[in-house]
Amino acid sequence: MEYRKATLQDIDELVDIRIAMRNERENVKEIDIVQFRENTRAYFQTGMTDNSYISWVAVENSNIVSISGMCFYRIPPTYANITGLVAYVMSVYTKPEFRRRGIAQALFEHLLAEAENRGCTVITLNASPMGRSLYEKYGFTANNQAKKLHL
């Protein structure tokens, strides 16, 4: 298994996997999938170009089998976060046939390292029931107000 940072050349595959993730997690009856695909592609293109979004991927036999993503944004500084830099973890997803092999954990560790390298001390995410135990291993706890896990 190869782990690497995604590039602009990976965007179409990232979009396809994100759509598979959304389809698995949400019961959507009607959606303009063409518009969703275009919007997702545009988000990845912009974020990867301006470095406000990164993705780490797991690759086997030249195919991406798992993705992870993190976007970075700023809020006004607080005493708990004097830089105002916040990272939001999203799109951690492994294709079903590759689950339970530690792939998501490896990708998540790459995201955490990226946040640390950027000096980011606040990380938030929304956890699926399947992913909750992974994040709790790293000290994330439920935040009752925001319904997010945070570090």
C-alpha positions as CSV (number, residue, x, y, z in Angstrom):
1,M,0.0,0.0,0.0
2,E,1.4,3.4,-1.0
3,Y,0.4,6.5,1.0
4,R,0.9,9.9,-0.6
5,K,-0.5,13.4,-0.8
6,A,-3.1,13.7,-3.5
7,T,-2.3,15.9,-6.6
8,L,-4.5,17.8,-9.0
9,Q,-4.3,14.8,-11.3
10,D,-6.2,12.8,-8.7
11,I,-9.2,15.1,-8.5
12,D,-11.5,13.0,-10.7
13,E,-10.9,9.9,-8.6
14,L,-11.3,11.9,-5.3
15,V,-14.7,13.1,-6.6
16,D,-15.8,9.6,-7.5
17,I,-14.8,8.3,-4.1
18,R,-16.4,11.2,-2.2
19,I,-19.7,10.5,-4.1
20,A,-19.4,6.8,-3.1
21,M,-18.9,8.0,0.5
22,R,-21.9,10.3,0.4
23,N,-24.1,7.6,-1.2
24,E,-23.2,5.2,1.6
25,R,-23.8,7.7,4.4
26,E,-26.8,9.6,3.2
27,N,-30.2,8.5,2.0
28,V,-30.6,10.9,-0.9
29,K,-33.7,10.5,-3.1
30,E,-33.1,13.3,-5.5
31,I,-29.9,15.3,-6.1
32,D,-28.5,16.9,-9.2
33,I,-25.5,14.6,-9.3
34,V,-23.9,16.4,-12.2
35,Q,-24.0,19.7,-10.3
36,F,-22.7,17.9,-7.1
37,R,-19.8,16.4,-9.1
38,E,-19.0,19.8,-10.7
39,N,-19.1,21.6,-7.3
40,T,-17.0,19.0,-5.6
41,R,-14.5,19.0,-8.4
42,A,-14.3,22.9,-8.3
43,Y,-13.8,22.8,-4.5
44,F,-10.9,20.3,-4.7
45,Q,-9.3,22.2,-7.6
46,T,-9.5,25.6,-5.8
47,G,-8.5,24.2,-2.4
48,M,-5.5,22.1,-3.7
49,T,-4.3,25.1,-5.7
50,D,-4.4,27.6,-2.9
51,N,-3.4,25.0,-0.3
52,S,-6.5,25.5,1.8
53,Y,-7.3,21.8,1.3
54,I,-5.1,18.7,1.3
55,S,-5.9,15.1,0.7
56,W,-3.8,12.0,1.6
57,V,-4.7,8.9,-0.3
58,A,-3.9,5.2,-0.1
59,V,-3.0,3.6,-3.5
60,E,-2.9,-0.1,-4.4
61,N,-2.2,-1.2,-8.0
62,S,-2.4,2.3,-9.3
63,N,-5.9,2.8,-7.9
64,I,-6.9,5.1,-5.0
65,V,-8.6,2.8,-2.4
66,S,-8.9,5.3,0.5
67,I,-9.1,9.1,0.8
68,S,-8.8,11.6,3.6
69,G,-9.1,15.4,3.4
70,M,-8.5,18.4,5.6
71,C,-9.4,22.0,4.9
72,F,-7.8,25.0,6.7
73,Y,-9.4,28.2,7.6
74,R,-9.0,31.1,10.0
75,I,-11.2,32.5,12.7
76,P,-10.5,35.5,14.9
77,P,-7.9,34.5,17.5
78,T,-9.1,33.3,20.9
79,Y,-7.1,32.7,24.0
80,A,-7.3,29.0,23.3
81,N,-6.3,29.4,19.7
82,I,-4.1,32.5,19.3
83,T,-3.4,32.0,15.6
84,G,-7.1,31.5,14.7
85,L,-6.1,28.7,12.4
86,V,-8.5,25.8,12.3
87,A,-8.4,22.5,10.5
88,Y,-11.5,20.5,9.6
89,V,-11.1,16.8,8.8
90,M,-13.4,15.5,6.1
91,S,-13.8,12.8,3.5
92,V,-12.0,10.0,5.4
93,Y,-13.3,7.0,3.5
94,T,-12.0,3.6,2.5
95,K,-13.6,1.4,-0.1
96,P,-15.5,-1.4,1.6
97,E,-13.2,-4.2,0.4
98,F,-10.1,-2.5,1.9
99,R,-11.5,-1.8,5.4
100,R,-10.2,-3.0,8.7
101,R,-6.6,-2.9,7.5
102,G,-5.5,0.3,9.3
103,I,-5.6,2.4,6.1
104,A,-7.8,5.1,7.5
105,Q,-5.7,5.4,10.6
106,A,-2.5,5.8,8.5
107,L,-4.2,8.5,6.4
108,F,-5.5,10.3,9.5
109,E,-2.0,10.3,11.0
110,H,-0.8,12.1,7.8
111,L,-3.5,14.7,8.2
112,L,-2.6,15.3,11.9
113,A,1.1,15.7,10.9
114,E,0.1,18.2,8.3
115,A,-1.9,20.2,10.8
116,E,0.9,20.2,13.3
117,N,3.4,21.3,10.6
118,R,1.2,24.3,9.8
119,G,1.0,25.2,13.5
120,C,-2.7,24.4,13.7
121,T,-3.8,23.6,17.3
122,V,-7.6,23.3,16.7
123,I,-8.9,20.4,14.6
124,T,-12.6,19.6,14.2
125,L,-14.5,16.9,12.4
126,N,-17.8,15.2,12.2
127,A,-17.5,11.5,12.9
128,S,-19.5,8.7,11.4
129,P,-20.4,6.0,13.8
130,M,-17.9,3.8,12.0
131,G,-15.1,6.3,12.4
132,R,-15.8,7.5,16.0
133,S,-13.4,5.0,17.7
134,L,-10.5,5.9,15.4
135,Y,-10.8,9.6,16.4
136,E,-11.2,8.8,20.1
137,K,-7.9,7.0,20.0
138,Y,-6.3,10.3,19.2
139,G,-7.9,12.2,22.0
140,F,-10.9,13.6,20.2
141,T,-14.0,13.9,22.3
142,A,-17.7,14.7,21.7
143,N,-18.5,18.3,21.8
144,N,-22.2,18.6,22.8
145,Q,-22.7,22.1,21.5
146,A,-21.4,21.6,18.0
147,K,-21.9,17.8,17.7
148,K,-18.4,17.6,16.5
149,L,-15.3,16.0,17.7
150,H,-12.4,18.2,18.5
151,L,-8.8,18.1,19.7
